C-alpha cells in the first residue's frame, strides 16, 4: 500500500530493545499512523460490503 515501514512498525507496537529509544519513540509518526489506520479501516469497510478483489482459494464445492 506504499506506507512507510517505520509507521507500520510503530503501529504494530514492536518493542524497541533500547529503553531510552523506546521512551522517545512512543508517539513517533502519530499523524502518519492515523492515516495508515484510516486506510486500513476503509479497506475493511469495503471488504465487509462486498467490494473486493479477493478470490477464494477453496475449491468451488468446498466454498458453498
Predicted model as a PDB file, atoms N, CA, C, CB and O in Angstrom, pLDDT in the B-factor column:
MODEL        1                                                                  
ATOM      1  N   UNK A   1       0.812  -1.197   0.000  1.00 77.00           N  
ATOM      2  CA  UNK A   1       0.000   0.000   0.000  1.00 77.00           C  
ATOM      3  C   UNK A   1       0.854   1.260   0.000  1.00 77.00           C  
ATOM      4  CB  UNK A   1      -0.923  -0.001   1.192  1.00 77.00           C  
ATOM      5  O   UNK A   1       0.336   2.372  -0.088  1.00 77.00           O  
ATOM      6  N   UNK A   2       2.156   1.078   0.099  1.00 83.00           N  
ATOM      7  CA  UNK A   2       3.051   2.207  -0.006  1.00 83.00           C  
ATOM      8  C   UNK A   2       3.323   2.962   1.291  1.00 83.00           C  
ATOM      9  CB  UNK A   2       2.513   3.133  -0.981  1.00 83.00           C  
ATOM     10  O   UNK A   2       3.907   4.045   1.252  1.00 83.00           O  
ATOM     11  N   UNK A   3       2.920   2.427   2.427  1.00 79.00           N  
ATOM     12  CA  UNK A   3       3.174   3.101   3.698  1.00 79.00           C  
ATOM     13  C   UNK A   3       4.591   2.809   4.180  1.00 79.00           C  
ATOM     14  CB  UNK A   3       2.147   2.661   4.759  1.00 79.00           C  
ATOM     15  O   UNK A   3       5.163   1.758   3.892  1.00 79.00           O  
ATOM     16  N   UNK A   4       5.133   3.760   4.913  1.00 79.00           N  
ATOM     17  CA  UNK A   4       6.492   3.632   5.434  1.00 79.00           C  
ATOM     18  C   UNK A   4       6.586   2.459   6.407  1.00 79.00           C  
ATOM     19  CB  UNK A   4       6.928   4.935   6.127  1.00 79.00           C  
ATOM     20  O   UNK A   4       5.725   2.301   7.272  1.00 79.00           O  
ATOM     21  N   UNK A   5       7.616   1.643   6.272  1.00 81.00           N  
ATOM     22  CA  UNK A   5       7.806   0.547   7.234  1.00 81.00           C  
ATOM     23  C   UNK A   5       7.931   1.055   8.678  1.00 81.00           C  
ATOM     24  CB  UNK A   5       9.053  -0.261   6.865  1.00 81.00           C  
ATOM     25  O   UNK A   5       7.539   0.364   9.619  1.00 81.00           O  
ATOM     26  N   UNK A   6       8.473   2.253   8.844  1.00 77.00           N  
ATOM     27  CA  UNK A   6       8.592   2.816  10.196  1.00 77.00           C  
ATOM     28  C   UNK A   6       7.215   3.038  10.821  1.00 77.00           C  
ATOM     29  CB  UNK A   6       9.375   4.145  10.160  1.00 77.00           C  
ATOM     30  O   UNK A   6       7.016   2.758  12.003  1.00 77.00           O  
ATOM     31  N   UNK A   7       6.268   3.540  10.031  1.00 72.00           N  
ATOM     32  CA  UNK A   7       4.902   3.755  10.541  1.00 72.00           C  
ATOM     33  C   UNK A   7       4.294   2.427  10.952  1.00 72.00           C  
ATOM     34  CB  UNK A   7       4.009   4.450   9.475  1.00 72.00           C  
ATOM     35  O   UNK A   7       3.685   2.305  12.015  1.00 72.00           O  
ATOM     36  N   UNK A   8       4.470   1.440  10.093  1.00 76.00           N  
ATOM     37  CA  UNK A   8       3.878   0.125  10.341  1.00 76.00           C  
ATOM     38  C   UNK A   8       4.462  -0.497  11.604  1.00 76.00           C  
ATOM     39  CB  UNK A   8       4.104  -0.806   9.136  1.00 76.00           C  
ATOM     40  O   UNK A   8       3.722  -1.026  12.433  1.00 76.00           O  
ATOM     41  N   UNK A   9       5.768  -0.437  11.755  1.00 75.00           N  
ATOM     42  CA  UNK A   9       6.411  -0.996  12.943  1.00 75.00           C  
ATOM     43  C   UNK A   9       5.910  -0.319  14.209  1.00 75.00           C  
ATOM     44  CB  UNK A   9       7.929  -0.858  12.842  1.00 75.00           C  
ATOM     45  O   UNK A   9       5.653  -0.989  15.209  1.00 75.00           O  
ATOM     46  N   UNK A  10       5.768   1.000  14.177  1.00 74.00           N  
ATOM     47  CA  UNK A  10       5.260   1.717  15.352  1.00 74.00           C  
ATOM     48  C   UNK A  10       3.815   1.322  15.631  1.00 74.00           C  
ATOM     49  CB  UNK A  10       5.366   3.244  15.148  1.00 74.00           C  
ATOM     50  O   UNK A  10       3.429   1.156  16.788  1.00 74.00           O  
ATOM     51  N   UNK A  11       3.012   1.169  14.575  1.00 75.00           N  
ATOM     52  CA  UNK A  11       1.605   0.823  14.764  1.00 75.00           C  
ATOM     53  C   UNK A  11       1.464  -0.589  15.331  1.00 75.00           C  
ATOM     54  CB  UNK A  11       0.841   0.941  13.436  1.00 75.00           C  
ATOM     55  O   UNK A  11       0.572  -0.852  16.138  1.00 75.00           O  
ATOM     56  N   UNK A  12       2.327  -1.475  14.916  1.00 76.00           N  
ATOM     57  CA  UNK A  12       2.272  -2.847  15.413  1.00 76.00           C  
ATOM     58  C   UNK A  12       2.827  -2.961  16.828  1.00 76.00           C  
ATOM     59  CB  UNK A  12       3.038  -3.770  14.484  1.00 76.00           C  
ATOM     60  O   UNK A  12       2.757  -4.019  17.452  1.00 76.00           O  
ATOM     61  N   UNK A  13       3.382  -1.852  17.326  1.00 70.00           N  
ATOM     62  CA  UNK A  13       3.903  -1.777  18.694  1.00 70.00           C  
ATOM     63  C   UNK A  13       5.030  -2.774  18.944  1.00 70.00           C  
ATOM     64  CB  UNK A  13       2.784  -2.019  19.687  1.00 70.00           C  
ATOM     65  O   UNK A  13       5.148  -3.334  20.034  1.00 70.00           O  
ATOM     66  N   UNK A  14       5.853  -2.987  17.925  1.00 63.00           N  
ATOM     67  CA  UNK A  14       7.019  -3.837  18.140  1.00 63.00           C  
ATOM     68  C   UNK A  14       7.940  -3.131  19.124  1.00 63.00           C  
ATOM     69  CB  UNK A  14       7.759  -4.147  16.795  1.00 63.00           C  
ATOM     70  O   UNK A  14       8.155  -1.923  19.027  1.00 63.00           O  
ATOM     71  N   UNK A  15       8.464  -3.866  20.040  1.00 69.00           N  
ATOM     72  CA  UNK A  15       9.237  -3.291  21.132  1.00 69.00           C  
ATOM     73  C   UNK A  15      10.631  -2.891  20.700  1.00 69.00           C  
ATOM     74  CB  UNK A  15       9.323  -4.263  22.272  1.00 69.00           C  
ATOM     75  O   UNK A  15      11.331  -3.627  20.004  1.00 69.00           O  
ATOM     76  N   UNK A  16      11.003  -1.727  21.125  1.00 68.00           N  
ATOM     77  CA  UNK A  16      12.362  -1.221  20.932  1.00 68.00           C  
ATOM     78  C   UNK A  16      13.216  -1.768  22.069  1.00 68.00           C  
ATOM     79  CB  UNK A  16      12.399   0.358  20.893  1.00 68.00           C  
ATOM     80  O   UNK A  16      12.879  -1.555  23.234  1.00 68.00           O  
ATOM     81  N   UNK A  17      14.306  -2.465  21.772  1.00 73.00           N  
ATOM     82  CA  UNK A  17      15.114  -3.055  22.838  1.00 73.00           C  
ATOM     83  C   UNK A  17      15.776  -2.010  23.747  1.00 73.00           C  
ATOM     84  CB  UNK A  17      16.177  -3.938  22.232  1.00 73.00           C  
ATOM     85  O   UNK A  17      16.028  -2.283  24.921  1.00 73.00           O  
ATOM     86  N   UNK A  18      16.052  -0.832  23.217  1.00 72.00           N  
ATOM     87  CA  UNK A  18      16.706   0.211  23.988  1.00 72.00           C  
ATOM     88  C   UNK A  18      15.657   1.032  24.737  1.00 72.00           C  
ATOM     89  CB  UNK A  18      17.558   1.117  23.072  1.00 72.00           C  
ATOM     90  O   UNK A  18      14.802   1.654  24.106  1.00 72.00           O  
ATOM     91  N   UNK A  19      15.707   1.046  26.065  1.00 72.00           N  
ATOM     92  CA  UNK A  19      14.672   1.710  26.859  1.00 72.00           C  
ATOM     93  C   UNK A  19      14.616   3.222  26.627  1.00 72.00           C  
ATOM     94  CB  UNK A  19      14.902   1.436  28.325  1.00 72.00           C  
ATOM     95  O   UNK A  19      13.537   3.811  26.690  1.00 72.00           O  
ATOM     96  N   UNK A  20      15.751   3.852  26.362  1.00 71.00           N  
ATOM     97  CA  UNK A  20      15.762   5.298  26.092  1.00 71.00           C  
ATOM     98  C   UNK A  20      15.068   5.582  24.765  1.00 71.00           C  
ATOM     99  CB  UNK A  20      17.218   5.847  26.070  1.00 71.00           C  
ATOM    100  O   UNK A  20      14.225   6.475  24.680  1.00 71.00           O  
ATOM    101  N   UNK A  21      15.422   4.819  23.726  1.00 66.00           N  
ATOM    102  CA  UNK A  21      14.772   4.980  22.418  1.00 66.00           C  
ATOM    103  C   UNK A  21      13.286   4.696  22.522  1.00 66.00           C  
ATOM    104  CB  UNK A  21      15.412   4.053  21.372  1.00 66.00           C  
ATOM    105  O   UNK A  21      12.473   5.398  21.919  1.00 66.00           O  
ATOM    106  N   UNK A  22      12.928   3.679  23.275  1.00 62.00           N  
ATOM    107  CA  UNK A  22      11.521   3.305  23.442  1.00 62.00           C  
ATOM    108  C   UNK A  22      10.717   4.474  24.001  1.00 62.00           C  
ATOM    109  CB  UNK A  22      11.392   2.079  24.368  1.00 62.00           C  
ATOM    110  O   UNK A  22       9.596   4.724  23.557  1.00 62.00           O  
ATOM    111  N   UNK A  23      11.276   5.184  24.961  1.00 62.00           N  
ATOM    112  CA  UNK A  23      10.600   6.330  25.573  1.00 62.00           C  
ATOM    113  C   UNK A  23      10.372   7.436  24.552  1.00 62.00           C  
ATOM    114  CB  UNK A  23      11.414   6.867  26.755  1.00 62.00           C  
ATOM    115  O   UNK A  23       9.281   8.000  24.478  1.00 62.00           O  
ATOM    116  N   UNK A  24      11.393   7.746  23.769  1.00 63.00           N  
ATOM    117  CA  UNK A  24      11.275   8.827  22.799  1.00 63.00           C  
ATOM    118  C   UNK A  24      10.448   8.437  21.577  1.00 63.00           C  
ATOM    119  CB  UNK A  24      12.645   9.268  22.360  1.00 63.00           C  
ATOM    120  O   UNK A  24       9.878   9.311  20.924  1.00 63.00           O  
ATOM    121  N   UNK A  25      10.371   7.178  21.261  1.00 62.00           N  
ATOM    122  CA  UNK A  25       9.658   6.722  20.059  1.00 62.00           C  
ATOM    123  C   UNK A  25       8.164   6.523  20.286  1.00 62.00           C  
ATOM    124  CB  UNK A  25      10.261   5.429  19.567  1.00 62.00           C  
ATOM    125  O   UNK A  25       7.434   6.219  19.343  1.00 62.00           O  
ATOM    126  N   UNK A  26       7.704   6.688  21.507  1.00 60.00           N  
ATOM    127  CA  UNK A  26       6.314   6.371  21.853  1.00 60.00           C  
ATOM    128  C   UNK A  26       5.294   6.999  20.906  1.00 60.00           C  
ATOM    129  CB  UNK A  26       6.028   6.824  23.259  1.00 60.00           C  
ATOM    130  O   UNK A  26       4.358   6.327  20.471  1.00 60.00           O  
ATOM    131  N   UNK A  27       5.467   8.279  20.584  1.00 67.00           N  
ATOM    132  CA  UNK A  27       4.486   8.973  19.743  1.00 67.00           C  
ATOM    133  C   UNK A  27       4.998   9.234  18.333  1.00 67.00           C  
ATOM    134  CB  UNK A  27       4.095  10.284  20.385  1.00 67.00           C  
ATOM    135  O   UNK A  27       4.420  10.042  17.607  1.00 67.00           O  
ATOM    136  N   UNK A  28       6.071   8.564  17.937  1.00 69.00           N  
ATOM    137  CA  UNK A  28       6.601   8.763  16.583  1.00 69.00           C  
ATOM    138  C   UNK A  28       5.562   8.461  15.524  1.00 69.00           C  
ATOM    139  CB  UNK A  28       7.824   7.891  16.358  1.00 69.00           C  
ATOM    140  O   UNK A  28       4.821   7.482  15.614  1.00 69.00           O  
ATOM    141  N   UNK A  29       5.523   9.307  14.538  1.00 72.00           N  
ATOM    142  CA  UNK A  29       4.679   9.104  13.362  1.00 72.00           C  
ATOM    143  C   UNK A  29       3.190   9.036  13.693  1.00 72.00           C  
ATOM    144  CB  UNK A  29       5.090   7.842  12.659  1.00 72.00           C  
ATOM    145  O   UNK A  29       2.427   8.417  12.951  1.00 72.00           O  
ATOM    146  N   UNK A  30       2.764   9.652  14.779  1.00 76.00           N  
ATOM    147  CA  UNK A  30       1.376   9.510  15.215  1.00 76.00           C  
ATOM    148  C   UNK A  30       0.373   9.941  14.143  1.00 76.00           C  
ATOM    149  CB  UNK A  30       1.149  10.318  16.475  1.00 76.00           C  
ATOM    150  O   UNK A  30      -0.594   9.226  13.879  1.00 76.00           O  
ATOM    151  N   UNK A  31       0.596  11.098  13.528  1.00 83.00           N  
ATOM    152  CA  UNK A  31      -0.330  11.562  12.475  1.00 83.00           C  
ATOM    153  C   UNK A  31      -0.302  10.630  11.268  1.00 83.00           C  
ATOM    154  CB  UNK A  31       0.027  12.999  12.034  1.00 83.00           C  
ATOM    155  O   UNK A  31      -1.341  10.326  10.682  1.00 83.00           O  
ATOM    156  N   UNK A  32       0.893  10.182  10.903  1.00 82.00           N  
ATOM    157  CA  UNK A  32       1.028   9.274   9.765  1.00 82.00           C  
ATOM    158  C   UNK A  32       0.386   7.924  10.059  1.00 82.00           C  
ATOM    159  CB  UNK A  32       2.504   9.085   9.406  1.00 82.00           C  
ATOM    160  O   UNK A  32      -0.242   7.323   9.187  1.00 82.00           O  
ATOM    161  N   UNK A  33       0.547   7.449  11.300  1.00 81.00           N  
ATOM    162  CA  UNK A  33      -0.075   6.179  11.688  1.00 81.00           C  
ATOM    163  C   UNK A  33      -1.586   6.286  11.656  1.00 81.00           C  
ATOM    164  CB  UNK A  33       0.388   5.752  13.084  1.00 81.00           C  
ATOM    165  O   UNK A  33      -2.266   5.312  11.334  1.00 81.00           O  
ATOM    166  N   UNK A  34      -2.128   7.459  11.985  1.00 86.00           N  
ATOM    167  CA  UNK A  34      -3.579   7.660  11.908  1.00 86.00           C  
ATOM    168  C   UNK A  34      -4.053   7.530  10.459  1.00 86.00           C  
ATOM    169  CB  UNK A  34      -3.972   9.049  12.483  1.00 86.00           C  
ATOM    170  O   UNK A  34      -5.112   6.957  10.205  1.00 86.00           O  
ATOM    171  N   UNK A  35      -3.280   8.053   9.515  1.00 87.00           N  
ATOM    172  CA  UNK A  35      -3.620   7.916   8.088  1.00 87.00           C  
ATOM    173  C   UNK A  35      -3.608   6.439   7.685  1.00 87.00           C  
ATOM    174  CB  UNK A  35      -2.623   8.726   7.202  1.00 87.00           C  
ATOM    175  O   UNK A  35      -4.507   5.965   6.991  1.00 87.00           O  
ATOM    176  N   UNK A  36      -2.580   5.726   8.131  1.00 85.00           N  
ATOM    177  CA  UNK A  36      -2.452   4.303   7.828  1.00 85.00           C  
ATOM    178  C   UNK A  36      -3.663   3.531   8.360  1.00 85.00           C  
ATOM    179  CB  UNK A  36      -1.148   3.739   8.430  1.00 85.00           C  
ATOM    180  O   UNK A  36      -4.236   2.700   7.656  1.00 85.00           O  
ATOM    181  N   UNK A  37      -4.043   3.814   9.607  1.00 88.00           N  
ATOM    182  CA  UNK A  37      -5.160   3.088  10.215  1.00 88.00           C  
ATOM    183  C   UNK A  37      -6.493   3.458   9.572  1.00 88.00           C  
ATOM    184  CB  UNK A  37      -5.216   3.368  11.712  1.00 88.00           C  
ATOM    185  O   UNK A  37      -7.388   2.617   9.485  1.00 88.00           O  
ATOM    186  N   UNK A  38      -6.640   4.712   9.117  1.00 92.00           N  
ATOM    187  CA  UNK A  38      -7.865   5.088   8.415  1.00 92.00           C  
ATOM    188  C   UNK A  38      -7.963   4.342   7.096  1.00 92.00           C  
ATOM    189  CB  UNK A  38      -7.913   6.607   8.174  1.00 92.00           C  
ATOM    190  O   UNK A  38      -9.038   3.881   6.713  1.00 92.00           O  
ATOM    191  N   UNK A  39      -6.834   4.226   6.404  1.00 90.00           N  
ATOM    192  CA  UNK A  39      -6.814   3.471   5.142  1.00 90.00           C  
ATOM    193  C   UNK A  39      -7.211   2.011   5.395  1.00 90.00           C  
ATOM    194  CB  UNK A  39      -5.404   3.543   4.480  1.00 90.00           C  
ATOM    195  O   UNK A  39      -7.996   1.437   4.639  1.00 90.00           O  
ATOM    196  N   UNK A  40      -6.670   1.421   6.452  1.00 88.00           N  
ATOM    197  CA  UNK A  40      -6.996   0.042   6.808  1.00 88.00           C  
ATOM    198  C   UNK A  40      -8.481  -0.092   7.141  1.00 88.00           C  
ATOM    199  CB  UNK A  40      -6.137  -0.425   7.998  1.00 88.00           C  
ATOM    200  O   UNK A  40      -9.130  -1.045   6.712  1.00 88.00           O  
ATOM    201  N   UNK A  41      -9.017   0.854   7.899  1.00 91.00           N  
ATOM    202  CA  UNK A  41     -10.443   0.814   8.255  1.00 91.00           C  
ATOM    203  C   UNK A  41     -11.307   0.928   7.001  1.00 91.00           C  
ATOM    204  CB  UNK A  41     -10.791   1.952   9.249  1.00 91.00           C  
ATOM    205  O   UNK A  41     -12.324   0.244   6.886  1.00 91.00           O  
ATOM    206  N   UNK A  42     -10.913   1.780   6.068  1.00 91.00           N  
ATOM    207  CA  UNK A  42     -11.657   1.916   4.812  1.00 91.00           C  
ATOM    208  C   UNK A  42     -11.645   0.606   4.024  1.00 91.00           C  
ATOM    209  CB  UNK A  42     -11.064   3.052   3.958  1.00 91.00           C  
ATOM    210  O   UNK A  42     -12.661   0.214   3.451  1.00 91.00           O  
ATOM    211  N   UNK A  43     -10.493  -0.069   3.998  1.00 87.00           N  
ATOM    212  CA  UNK A  43     -10.411  -1.363   3.311  1.00 87.00           C  
ATOM    213  C   UNK A  43     -11.320  -2.398   3.968  1.00 87.00           C  
ATOM    214  CB  UNK A  43      -8.963  -1.871   3.302  1.00 87.00           C  
ATOM    215  O   UNK A  43     -12.015  -3.143   3.277  1.00 87.00           O  
ATOM    216  N   UNK A  44     -11.315  -2.445   5.288  1.00 87.00           N  
ATOM    217  CA  UNK A  44     -12.189  -3.391   5.990  1.00 87.00           C  
ATOM    218  C   UNK A  44     -13.657  -3.122   5.681  1.00 87.00           C  
ATOM    219  CB  UNK A  44     -11.952  -3.317   7.502  1.00 87.00           C  
ATOM    220  O   UNK A  44     -14.436  -4.054   5.489  1.00 87.00           O  
ATOM    221  N   UNK A  45     -14.034  -1.836   5.634  1.00 89.00           N  
ATOM    222  CA  UNK A  45     -15.415  -1.478   5.278  1.00 89.00           C  
ATOM    223  C   UNK A  45     -15.757  -1.942   3.869  1.00 89.00           C  
ATOM    224  CB  UNK A  45     -15.623   0.038   5.392  1.00 89.00           C  
ATOM    225  O   UNK A  45     -16.843  -2.472   3.630  1.00 89.00           O  
ATOM    226  N   UNK A  46     -14.831  -1.743   2.940  1.00 86.00           N  
ATOM    227  CA  UNK A  46     -15.068  -2.182   1.559  1.00 86.00           C  
ATOM    228  C   UNK A  46     -15.247  -3.694   1.499  1.00 86.00           C  
ATOM    229  CB  UNK A  46     -13.905  -1.750   0.645  1.00 86.00           C  
ATOM    230  O   UNK A  46     -16.149  -4.189   0.824  1.00 86.00           O  
ATOM    231  N   UNK A  47     -14.396  -4.418   2.195  1.00 83.00           N  
ATOM    232  CA  UNK A  47     -14.480  -5.882   2.183  1.00 83.00           C  
ATOM    233  C   UNK A  47     -15.777  -6.352   2.823  1.00 83.00           C  
ATOM    234  CB  UNK A  47     -13.276  -6.499   2.913  1.00 83.00           C  
ATOM    235  O   UNK A  47     -16.400  -7.299   2.343  1.00 83.00           O  
ATOM    236  N   UNK A  48     -16.182  -5.706   3.890  1.00 83.00           N  
ATOM    237  CA  UNK A  48     -17.419  -6.085   4.562  1.00 83.00           C  
ATOM    238  C   UNK A  48     -18.621  -5.858   3.649  1.00 83.00           C  
ATOM    239  CB  UNK A  48     -17.585  -5.295   5.866  1.00 83.00           C  
ATOM    240  O   UNK A  48     -19.598  -6.605   3.707  1.00 83.00           O  
ATOM    241  N   UNK A  49     -18.548  -4.836   2.816  1.00 85.00           N  
ATOM    242  CA  UNK A  49     -19.653  -4.510   1.919  1.00 85.00           C  
ATOM    243  C   UNK A  49     -19.564  -5.235   0.583  1.00 85.00           C  
ATOM    244  CB  UNK A  49     -19.696  -3.026   1.682  1.00 85.00           C  
ATOM    245  O   UNK A  49     -20.348  -4.958  -0.324  1.00 85.00           O  
ATOM    246  N   UNK A  50     -18.620  -6.157   0.453  1.00 79.00           N  
ATOM    247  CA  UNK A  50     -18.533  -6.990  -0.743  1.00 79.00           C  
ATOM    248  C   UNK A  50     -17.709  -6.408  -1.870  1.00 79.00           C  
ATOM    249  CB  UNK A  50     -19.881  -7.263  -1.242  1.00 79.00           C  
ATOM    250  O   UNK A  50     -17.546  -7.062  -2.900  1.00 79.00           O  
ATOM    251  N   UNK A  51     -17.183  -5.205  -1.717  1.00 75.00           N  
ATOM    252  CA  UNK A  51     -16.346  -4.604  -2.758  1.00 75.00           C  
ATOM    253  C   UNK A  51     -14.931  -5.121  -2.563  1.00 75.00           C  
ATOM    254  CB  UNK A  51     -16.390  -3.031  -2.706  1.00 75.00           C  
ATOM    255  O   UNK A  51     -14.169  -4.575  -1.766  1.00 75.00           O  
ATOM    256  N   UNK A  52     -14.585  -6.163  -3.283  1.00 68.00           N  
ATOM    257  CA  UNK A  52     -13.295  -6.782  -3.052  1.00 68.00           C  
ATOM    258  C   UNK A  52     -12.785  -7.461  -4.303  1.00 68.00           C  
ATOM    259  CB  UNK A  52     -13.380  -7.775  -1.919  1.00 68.00           C  
ATOM    260  O   UNK A  52     -13.560  -7.896  -5.155  1.00 68.00           O  
ATOM    261  N   UNK A  53     -11.476  -7.545  -4.399  1.00 71.00           N  
ATOM    262  CA  UNK A  53     -10.878  -8.330  -5.480  1.00 71.00           C  
ATOM    263  C   UNK A  53     -10.267  -9.607  -4.910  1.00 71.00           C  
ATOM    264  CB  UNK A  53      -9.802  -7.503  -6.237  1.00 71.00           C  
ATOM    265  O   UNK A  53      -9.426 -10.241  -5.549  1.00 71.00           O  
ATOM    266  N   UNK A  54     -10.695  -9.980  -3.705  1.00 67.00           N  
ATOM    267  CA  UNK A  54     -10.209 -11.192  -3.067  1.00 67.00           C  
ATOM    268  C   UNK A  54     -10.908 -12.393  -3.694  1.00 67.00           C  
ATOM    269  CB  UNK A  54     -10.446 -11.149  -1.532  1.00 67.00           C  
ATOM    270  O   UNK A  54     -12.131 -12.409  -3.837  1.00 67.00           O  
ATOM    271  N   UNK A  55     -10.125 -13.387  -4.062  1.00 68.00           N  
ATOM    272  CA  UNK A  55     -10.654 -14.584  -4.696  1.00 68.00           C  
ATOM    273  C   UNK A  55     -10.408 -15.764  -3.771  1.00 68.00           C  
ATOM    274  CB  UNK A  55     -10.008 -14.820  -6.092  1.00 68.00           C  
ATOM    275  O   UNK A  55      -9.294 -15.937  -3.276  1.00 68.00           O  
ATOM    276  N   UNK A  56     -11.427 -16.575  -3.531  1.00 69.00           N  
ATOM    277  CA  UNK A  56     -11.286 -17.734  -2.679  1.00 69.00           C  
ATOM    278  C   UNK A  56     -10.340 -18.746  -3.309  1.00 69.00           C  
ATOM    279  CB  UNK A  56     -12.646 -18.367  -2.409  1.00 69.00           C  
ATOM    280  O   UNK A  56     -10.364 -18.959  -4.522  1.00 69.00           O  
ATOM    281  N   UNK A  57      -9.514 -19.363  -2.488  1.00 77.00           N  
ATOM    282  CA  UNK A  57      -8.618 -20.400  -2.996  1.00 77.00           C  
ATOM    283  C   UNK A  57      -9.188 -21.790  -2.737  1.00 77.00           C  
ATOM    284  CB  UNK A  57      -7.233 -20.270  -2.355  1.00 77.00           C  
ATOM    285  O   UNK A  57      -8.588 -22.798  -3.109  1.00 77.00           O  
ATOM    286  N   UNK A  58     -10.366 -21.832  -2.088  1.00 76.00           N  
ATOM    287  CA  UNK A  58     -11.001 -23.111  -1.843  1.00 76.00           C  
ATOM    288  C   UNK A  58     -11.668 -23.612  -3.121  1.00 76.00           C  
ATOM    289  CB  UNK A  58     -12.025 -22.997  -0.701  1.00 76.00           C  
ATOM    290  O   UNK A  58     -12.125 -22.806  -3.931  1.00 76.00           O  
ATOM    291  N   UNK A  59     -11.728 -24.916  -3.310  1.00 73.00           N  
ATOM    292  CA  UNK A  59     -12.467 -25.457  -4.465  1.00 73.00           C  
ATOM    293  C   UNK A  59     -13.924 -25.018  -4.384  1.00 73.00           C  
ATOM    294  CB  UNK A  59     -12.369 -27.017  -4.517  1.00 73.00           C  
ATOM    295  O   UNK A  59     -14.460 -24.836  -3.290  1.00 73.00           O  
ATOM    296  N   UNK A  60     -14.553 -24.850  -5.516  1.00 66.00           N  
ATOM    297  CA  UNK A  60     -15.928 -24.350  -5.593  1.00 66.00           C  
ATOM    298  C   UNK A  60     -16.884 -25.148  -4.727  1.00 66.00           C  
ATOM    299  CB  UNK A  60     -16.410 -24.372  -7.024  1.00 66.00           C  
ATOM    300  O   UNK A  60     -17.752 -24.561  -4.081  1.00 66.00           O  
ATOM    301  N   UNK A  61     -16.753 -26.472  -4.691  1.00 68.00           N  
ATOM    302  CA  UNK A  61     -17.683 -27.296  -3.905  1.00 68.00           C  
ATOM    303  C   UNK A  61     -17.470 -27.088  -2.408  1.00 68.00           C  
ATOM    304  CB  UNK A  61     -17.513 -28.785  -4.259  1.00 68.00           C  
ATOM    305  O   UNK A  61     -18.421 -27.205  -1.635  1.00 68.00           O  
ATOM    306  N   UNK A  62     -16.243 -26.783  -1.982  1.00 56.00           N  
ATOM    307  CA  UNK A  62     -15.973 -26.564  -0.564  1.00 56.00           C  
ATOM    308  C   UNK A  62     -16.387 -25.167  -0.133  1.00 56.00           C  
ATOM    309  CB  UNK A  62     -14.495 -26.785  -0.265  1.00 56.00           C  
ATOM    310  O   UNK A  62     -16.675 -24.948   1.044  1.00 56.00           O  
ATOM    311  N   UNK A  63     -16.423 -24.220  -1.056  1.00 52.00           N  
ATOM    312  CA  UNK A  63     -16.768 -22.832  -0.729  1.00 52.00           C  
ATOM    313  C   UNK A  63     -18.267 -22.669  -0.471  1.00 52.00           C  
ATOM    314  CB  UNK A  63     -16.333 -21.900  -1.862  1.00 52.00           C  
ATOM    315  O   UNK A  63     -18.674 -21.722   0.202  1.00 52.00           O  
ATOM    316  N   UNK A  64     -19.076 -23.562  -0.987  1.00 53.00           N  
ATOM    317  CA  UNK A  64     -20.527 -23.427  -0.874  1.00 53.00           C  
ATOM    318  C   UNK A  64     -21.053 -23.809   0.488  1.00 53.00           C  
ATOM    319  CB  UNK A  64     -21.199 -24.260  -1.911  1.00 53.00           C  
ATOM    320  O   UNK A  64     -22.259 -23.744   0.725  1.00 53.00           O  
TER     321      UNK A  64                                                      
ENDMDL                                                                          
END                                                                             
